[in-house]
């Protein structure tokens, strides 16, 4: 235990606290069991450590540990928790829980047996508690951390404090909101950089090496995180890598399931399942028709990469501004709920149709619809049903 505490103290000392993520304000930190999931590299560990550093006791009452530590190859988590509580522990922070084989059952047991202990844990975006052993879904308050929004990127890099904008507020008052923001700074000056490297916080370390690190992060998610939740062999992982490369070089991708499964050498059902895995890891984003229910084996109408940053990292030569704009829009508005494929226009969200394009984009294709808007790039301030694209980056 002494070694765990030493590592915990070092982690807490080093974590920066000047910039805090949107989710820190949304989590009910009083809950006894809190889970934070998200794609690899979005900042889950930092979020948890910041909370501990700023809000929890700094001594023996708080312990942070990562379950991918070699310590847990010979020590059971439930025993560590028991020993921690007996030494006066009250707050147990568990990182990378999916790297520990029996984590759902043992966390359930700790929760039931240690009523005075609060547990905060992080894990992969693939994590589904209702499918895990131990049924933590009835006990844990689960949250998902997204990558940096455009607003957060601006706050992080410029050291300013721009506030998020609600969806209804954005639609109704976007002109006034944009005018207020533009008086502070010019968003378009930074928008291109954000599309290329601003979604994952580690860009701050080195923007030139960022695409390489992002590609490596995806590789780790496929080889380490995915097998932790699904019984999958090395050959299947290689098939998923090939599928991802095909999608990355062709986005926005309209999948022909029969031809694609034949090209990769897998069955139709396996292909759709692999696409679901890539979605769960927040690597791709599938759009499904707004006229049909979402089924386990339903194929997406169209596939995008989860964020424009992935396009630059995986298939830079195939990247173009049109794809980046649409990917950005889906990513940012998708943090609020599901985005659907539209027969008329580009996307449907909450029954509202959106067209995405450049400054000359008009509503000609959607003007016959009762509720429709154009999200236009290259404009600072919009008018009526034409909204600046960058402003959708302020939704969280």
SULBEL-V239331 format. One line per field, one symbol per residue. ss: DSSP state (~ for helix, > for strand, _ for the rest). psi: psi as a letter, one per 30 degrees, with the letter a starting at -180 (. if undefined). Layout:
ss=???
psi=???
//
This chain:
ss=_~~~~~~~~~~~~~_______~~~~_______>>>>>>_____~~~~~~~~~~~~______>>>>>___~~~~___~~~~~~~~~~____>>>>>_~~~___~~~~~~~~~~~____>>>>>>>____~~~____~~~__>>>>_____~~~~~~~~~________~~~~~~~~~~~~~~~~_____~~~~~~~~~~___~~~~_____~~~~~~~~~~~~~~~~~~~~____~~~~~~~~~~~~~~~____>___~~~~~~~~___~~~~~~~~~~~~~___>>>>>>____________>>>>__~~~~~~~_~~~__~~~~~~~~~~~~~______>>_____>>>__>>>>>>______________>>>>>______>__>>>~~~~~~__
psi=eeeeeeeeeeeeefklgekklefeffkjffkfjkkjlllkgfgeeeeeeeeeefflkfbffkkklkggkfegfgkkeeeeeeeeefggkfjjjjkhfffkeheeeeeeeeeefifgkkkkllllffkjefflkfifffekjklkkllkleeeeeeeefhlikllkleeeeeegeeeeeeeeffeljefffeeeeeeggekffffejfefeeeeeeeeeeeeefeeefffkjkleeeeeeeeeeeeeeefgkkkjkjeeeeeeefhlleeeeeeeeeeeeegheljkklkgflljlegkkkekklleleeeeeefieffkleeeeeeeeeeeefffflkklkkekaelkkhgkkkkkaafgklgefgffkejklkjklgkekakcgjkkefffggf.
//
